[in-house]
Amino acid sequence: MSVTVKVLTDGPLLVKGECKVEDAQGNPIPGKGGDTIHLCRCGASANKPFCDGGHKKISFKG
């Protein structure tokens, strides 16, 4: 299965497909389940690296 990454307008990165997320030391970060994740790109998420909708509160413009 291939992995696709889509930049959502003024929002997170939408990652579709089975993938692993690792921290800076290479340790796995458990996902949310399923094959779709949203990764924060605004820096406002309290659940980094995953999006929690914080971009809406800070009116993020990507």
C-alpha positions as CSV (number, residue, x, y, z in Angstrom):
1,M,0.0,0.0,0.0
2,S,1.3,3.4,-0.9
3,V,1.4,6.4,1.5
4,T,0.1,9.8,0.5
5,V,0.7,13.1,2.2
6,K,-1.7,16.0,1.5
7,V,-1.2,19.5,2.8
8,L,-4.6,20.8,4.1
9,T,-5.3,24.5,3.5
10,D,-4.4,26.3,6.8
11,G,-4.4,23.0,8.6
12,P,-2.4,19.8,9.2
13,L,-0.7,17.3,7.0
14,L,-3.1,14.5,6.1
15,V,-1.2,11.2,5.9
16,K,-3.1,8.2,4.3
17,G,-1.6,4.7,4.2
18,E,0.2,2.6,6.7
19,C,3.2,4.4,8.1
20,K,5.3,4.6,11.3
21,V,5.8,7.9,13.2
22,E,9.1,8.2,15.1
23,D,10.5,10.8,17.5
24,A,13.9,12.4,17.0
25,Q,15.7,9.5,18.7
26,G,13.9,6.9,16.4
27,N,11.5,5.7,19.1
28,P,8.0,4.8,17.7
29,I,5.1,7.1,18.5
30,P,1.9,5.2,18.7
31,G,-0.7,6.3,16.2
32,K,-4.3,6.9,16.5
33,G,-5.2,3.6,14.8
34,G,-6.4,3.1,11.3
35,D,-4.5,4.2,8.2
36,T,-5.1,8.0,8.4
37,I,-3.4,10.5,10.6
38,H,-3.2,14.2,10.8
39,L,0.2,15.7,11.6
40,C,0.5,19.2,13.2
41,R,2.3,21.8,11.1
42,C,1.3,25.0,13.0
43,G,3.0,24.1,16.3
44,A,-0.1,24.8,18.5
45,S,-1.1,21.2,19.1
46,A,-1.0,20.0,22.7
47,N,-0.7,16.4,21.2
48,K,2.3,16.8,18.9
49,P,3.1,15.5,16.4
50,F,-0.6,14.9,15.9
51,C,-3.1,17.6,15.2
52,D,-5.6,18.5,17.8
53,G,-7.3,21.4,16.0
54,G,-5.1,24.1,17.6
55,H,-4.5,25.7,14.2
56,K,-8.1,27.0,14.3
57,K,-7.5,28.7,17.6
58,I,-4.4,30.6,16.4
59,S,-5.8,31.3,12.9
60,F,-2.9,29.4,11.3
61,K,-2.2,30.3,7.7
62,G,-0.2,27.8,5.8
